[in-house]
């Protein structure tokens, strides 16, 4: 049996919210974790400090996923800091600045959502995939995990461009899974439901009411660690004969009910 070397993950948008939950769960599973985010601030340092307290290494790399010109540099920095990458988590993303009628959605908002939520992750994944394929197989499991949303399938006309960006991530997941399956690289999508984060805080009162009224079979908010636990299980190789799958972390929101 080949010796198992240290595992290293890059989590984009990893300084808070779902990204932080994923980073912590990966660290608890033995991964060294690099946080990729727009700036090194107090939230980044808090996240890194906690990862180190969990017993693994942590580092920060400045990463704007929308800036394709720096993708190769970002991956080089990750690998020169903590060693060869074995897991990429495409978590960084944005929502619409203001919810409203899709008939009033602007080209600028549409372009922003596609650039950050789809174009950036697609081309970052492309670089990581090539990096994975360039190395000899040493028996270490490698994975790519895309964080999409319940809006990959559930239509919200008040943020149409967000829904479109996330539904496209579902197809990107399948495409990369089909391309990389021969190399035993797992590619997955996680679809979070209503998760308590800064992004959902703007609609927290509405979600409180809807959850109380039965929005989900499990009558509670999801937490970042719920998504993190799913990501860690996938990244650990627990599902080695699975790829291209969408994992719902939504309290049953996706279940059609009569």
Buried (B, 14 or more C-beta within 10 A) or exposed (E): EEEEEBBBBBBBBBBBBBBBBBBBBBBBBBBBBBBBBBEBEEBBBEBBEBBBEBEBBBBBBBBBBBBBEBBEEBBEBBBEBBBBBBBBBBBBBBBBEEBBEBEEBEEEBBEBBBBBBBBBBBBBBBBBBEBBBEEEEEEBBBBBBBBBBBBBBBEBEBBBBBBBBBBBBBEBBBBBBEBBEEEBBBBBBBBBBBBBBEBBEEBEEEBEEEBEEEBBEEEEBBBBBBBBBBBBBBBBBEBEEEBBBBBBBBBEBBEEEE
